[in-house]
Amino acid sequence: MAFDATVSGANATSYITVATADTILGDTPGRSAWAALSQAQKEQALMAATARIEQEQRLFRGAVATTTQRLHWPRNYVTDSDGRLFASDAQPLPLQYATAELAYAISQDSAFLDDTGLEGFRETQAGNVHIVPRHVRVAGALPANVFRHLRLLLTGSGGARAVRS
């Protein structure tokens, strides 16, 4: 599939452009390896990141902005933590940052989104060998920094604030 970052596009495959990702990651400490990637590598990583975030669509707040858009963003009726509506004709900044961060993680580890093969085991033993997986990450789980960016865009993840009286 061809790279297309058209907002609300019928053929869109990425939430953000390579230029946007370059700007976000260029301003983020520790992300210099992104600059060394080719245009094609960056596009592939952005499309993979977008496809992974799209899998969260059942949790997205609001409603798609147009009936003809391929991706689930932009959306209507989604507010920031201060109650201001995100524009329905642009990708919200938290989504842009989440996409860039996830694309970076994918670009640095080609197996990032793959299962480790140990998800079904808390521990296993073969003869005298006893293995207890560390489970540094759960297969398919979004990295914490990506989730932090997305939390305001997902249902049940920070949209409401408790007020002590």
C-alpha positions as MATLAB code, in Angstrom:
seq = 'MAFDATVSGANATSYITVATADTILGDTPGRSAWAALSQAQKEQALMAATARIEQEQRLFRGAVATTTQRLHWPRNYVTDSDGRLFASDAQPLPLQYATAELAYAISQDSAFLDDTGLEGFRETQAGNVHIVPRHVRVAGALPANVFRHLRLLLTGSGGARAVRS';
ca = [
       0.000    0.000    0.000;
       1.287    3.471   -0.850;
       2.137    5.995    1.836;
      -0.612    8.620    2.185;
      -0.910   11.006    5.137;
      -3.886   12.980    3.804;
      -6.068   14.012    6.749;
      -9.497   12.376    6.311;
      -8.207   10.799    3.101;
     -10.033    7.909    1.499;
      -6.659    6.197    0.921;
      -4.746    7.433    3.973;
      -2.231    5.006    5.473;
      -0.574    7.272    8.054;
      -1.808    9.778   10.599;
       1.202   12.028   10.013;
       3.695   12.940    7.321;
       7.379   12.072    7.454;
       8.110   15.801    7.860;
       5.882   15.938   10.958;
       7.562   12.859   12.415;
      10.978   14.372   11.639;
      10.016   17.519   13.553;
       8.587   15.654   16.551;
      11.423   13.158   16.820;
      14.077   15.756   16.011;
      12.948   17.681   19.095;
      12.941   14.564   21.308;
      16.161   13.650   23.130;
      17.481   10.180   22.306;
      15.710    9.892   18.968;
      18.619   10.784   16.654;
      18.572    7.330   14.983;
      15.366    8.384   13.201;
      17.282   10.912   11.093;
      19.518    8.148    9.690;
      16.552    6.227    8.233;
      15.629    6.486    4.575;
      12.374    8.093    3.480;
      10.967    4.632    2.663;
      11.937    3.243    6.092;
      10.255    6.175    7.817;
       7.107    5.752    5.718;
       6.959    2.033    6.536;
       7.377    2.725   10.260;
       4.676    5.422   10.205;
       2.253    3.137    8.370;
       2.929    0.310   10.849;
       2.462    2.671   13.802;
      -0.788    3.990   12.355;
      -2.056    0.463   11.691;
      -1.277   -0.512   15.299;
      -3.005    2.553   16.759;
      -6.003    1.893   14.484;
      -6.459   -1.387   16.370;
      -7.506    0.677   19.400;
     -10.486    2.088   17.447;
     -13.052    0.444   19.715;
     -11.693    2.674   22.502;
     -11.525    5.938   20.556;
     -13.670    8.766   21.852;
     -16.001   10.644   19.526;
     -17.079    9.708   16.011;
     -15.220    9.693   12.697;
     -15.206   13.132   11.086;
     -16.291   11.930    7.618;
     -17.860    8.763    6.293;
     -15.321    8.545    3.472;
     -12.100    8.647    5.517;
     -10.116    5.410    5.608;
      -8.621    5.864    9.081;
     -10.485    6.389   12.353;
      -8.913    9.832   12.906;
      -9.716   12.698   12.792;
     -12.857   12.484   14.913;
     -15.679   14.742   16.072;
     -16.631   15.436   19.697;
     -13.243   14.742   21.290;
     -11.993   17.223   23.874;
      -8.674   17.864   25.554;
      -8.217   17.845   29.336;
      -9.544   21.425   29.531;
     -12.732   20.587   27.648;
     -11.694   22.226   24.359;
     -12.726   20.359   21.217;
      -9.998   18.992   19.007;
     -10.450   20.121   15.399;
     -12.282   17.578   13.288;
     -10.249   18.470   10.200;
      -6.788   17.794   11.653;
      -5.008   15.102   13.620;
      -4.800   16.077   17.314;
      -1.296   16.682   18.652;
      -1.441   13.749   21.099;
      -2.134   11.417   18.163;
       0.707   12.944   16.153;
       3.155   12.461   19.017;
       1.946    8.914   19.714;
       2.317    7.987   16.041;
       5.838    9.419   15.829;
       6.959    7.702   19.043;
       5.509    4.346   18.026;
       7.037    4.649   14.543;
      10.409    5.299   16.160;
      10.073    2.218   18.397;
       9.085    0.080   15.400;
      11.972    1.423   13.311;
      14.476    0.444   15.999;
      13.141   -3.097   16.528;
      11.594   -4.861   13.550;
      10.026   -7.454   15.862;
       8.562   -4.800   18.170;
       4.936   -5.658   17.437;
       5.492   -9.407   17.245;
       4.583  -11.872   19.960;
       7.574  -13.009   21.998;
       6.281  -16.579   22.046;
       6.276  -16.644   25.831;
       2.990  -14.791   26.446;
       1.162  -18.000   27.367;
       3.679  -19.017   30.022;
       4.303  -17.691   33.488;
       7.117  -20.228   33.779;
       8.159  -23.463   32.092;
      10.490  -26.353   32.788;
      12.274  -28.818   30.506;
      14.266  -31.385   32.471;
      16.605  -29.514   34.800;
      16.086  -26.231   32.968;
      13.543  -23.927   34.614;
      12.641  -20.766   32.683;
      10.783  -17.778   34.137;
      10.219  -15.145   31.394;
      10.771  -11.537   32.400;
       7.921  -10.307   30.201;
       9.562   -6.942   29.700;
       6.716   -6.142   27.365;
       3.383   -7.679   26.586;
       2.945   -8.566   22.936;
       0.874   -5.967   21.128;
       0.829   -3.568   24.080;
       1.541    0.053   23.350;
       4.663    1.480   24.993;
       3.944    3.633   28.058;
       5.082    6.859   26.349;
       2.741    6.190   23.406;
      -0.182    5.379   25.695;
       0.410    8.593   27.671;
      -0.055   10.580   24.460;
      -3.188    8.638   23.505;
      -4.929    8.539   26.895;
      -7.075   11.644   26.302;
      -8.258   10.209   22.994;
      -9.405    6.883   24.432;
     -12.551    6.134   26.416;
     -12.113    5.385   30.088;
      -8.516    6.552   30.183;
      -8.462    9.994   31.662;
     -11.307   11.871   29.990;
     -13.030   12.556   33.320;
     -11.386   14.197   36.297;
     -12.242   13.604   39.949;
     -12.798   16.717   42.025;
     -12.448   16.643   45.806;
     -14.951   18.806   47.669;
];
